[in-house]
């Protein structure tokens, strides 16, 4: 009889628990960055700030980016603003390869910070120019901004011109 089998079509607690475990395990395999923890981020940030070896910093930054969480991205942006030029340079190099919310704003802030070392500012400017070119922006729409930020710093202005010539070619030469 149809009405007598009360368990038919119902889940018992073990099947439910197994389904939840399978769902969690599947999510962990497919989307591991969602489970990034603050201790992981803190450990990587400490390694970046304390290890003077550039390749180790870059590897730790790559691991930080691979966590793909908002906290990890915020940590990369914060490291780009570090007073230690070695740390900042490694983070800026990472921001040049990544394009997540806040990355371009961090690059702009570094370029505009006249107290930063020229090496870090050049790297940030180059990354920002590369992002602009990737967005199919013209040199004409970019040159005024660059000129405003490089006025008074001949080394930075020269770098901007040379790198823009590399990216936009004849458009930069024609604008002179």
N, C-alpha and C positions, 0 to 999 in steps of 0.2 A: 504494500500500500504506500501511496505517496506521502501521506501525512505522518507516518510512523518513524521515518528515518530523519531524526532531528540534526544529525551531524552532516548530512549531505549538503554541499555547497557552502559550508562554513569553515572558517579558519580556526584551527586550534592555536594555542599560544606558542608552540614550538615552530609551527610553520610561519607564524607572524614574526617571531624572533629571527628565524633564518632569513626571511625576506628583508628585514631591516638590515641585518648584517651583510647580506649580499649587496643591497643598495649602497650602503656605506663603503664597502670594499670596492665596488665598481666606481663610485665617485672618487675614491682615493687613487685608483689606477688611472682613470681618465682625466681627473682634474686635481693633481696633487698640490698645486699651488694654493688652493683654497684652504688647505690645512696648514699653511705656513704659520709658525708661531713667533711671537715676539722674542723668545729666547734665541731662536735661530737667527733672526734679524740682528739682535744685539751681539751675538757671537761673531757674525760676519762683519758688522760695523767695527767691532773691536779689533778684529784681524786686519781690516783695511787701515785703520788708524794707527795701529801699533807695529805693523810689519813693514820695514823699509824696502823690502824687495818689490820692485814694480810689477814683476810678473805675478807675484802672489796677490798683490792688491787687485790686479786686473782679473785674476781667477776668482777671487772672493766677490768682486763686483758682478762678474758674470753669474755667479751663484745667487747673488742677491736679486738680480734682475729675473732669473729663472723662477724665483718664488712667485713672481707675478701677482703680488698683492699690493694694495694701496699703501700699506705700511712700508713695504720693501722699496717701492718707487719713491716714497717720501724720504726714505733714508738715503737713496742715491742723490736726490736733489739736495738734501742737507749736506752730504759729503762734498758735493760740488762747491758749496759755499765755505768749505773749511779754510781756516787760516794757514794750514799746512799746504803749501803749493803742490807738493808731491801727491797728497791725497786728493786735492781739488783737481789736479790735472788728470789723474786716473778716472775720477768720477765724470769729468767733462768729456773725456774720451768715450766713456760709456754712454753718456747722454747724446753724443754725436751719432751713435749707432742705433739708439732707441728713440722712439717718438711716442711718448705717452703724455697724458695731461700733466702740465707743470714743467716738462722738460725744456721746452723752448723758452718759457718765462725765466727759468733758472739760467739759461745761456745768456739771455738778454741782460739779466741782473749782473752777471759776471762781466760782460762786455762794458756795461755802464759804470762799473766800480773802478774808479781811477786809482784806488789804493791797491788793487790787485797787481800781481806781477804780470809783465807783458806776455810771458809764455802762456800763462793760463788764459789771459784775455784773448790772445791770438787763437788759441785752440777753440775757445768758446765762439769767437767770431767766425772761424772757419766752419764749425759745426752748424752755426745758425745760417750761414750763407748756403751751405749744402742742403739744409732743410728747405730754404727758400727756393733754391733751384729745383729741388725735388717736387715742390708745389707748382712748378711751371710759372714762377714769378719772374718778371723781367728785371734786368739790371736797372732800368729806368725807375721801376717802382721800389727799388731797394737802395739805390745809391745815395739818396738824401739822408736816409736813416744812418747809413754807414758813415757818411761824411760828418754828420753831427756827433757821432760817438767817437770818431778818431781824430777830431780836430785837436791840435796841440801835441799829438803823439805821432811823430813822423814814422817811427818803426811800425806802429800799428796801422797807420794809413797806407804805408807802402805794402805791408802784408795784404791788407784788404784789397788794394788795387791788383796786386799780382794774383791773388787767389781768385778774385772776381774775373780777371782775364782768363784764367784757366777754366772757370765754370761757364762763363757767358761768351767768351771769345771775342768776336768782332763787335758785339754790342757794346762792350766796355771801351774798346779802342775808338769806336765811332763817337762815343759820348764825350771824349776828351776835347 
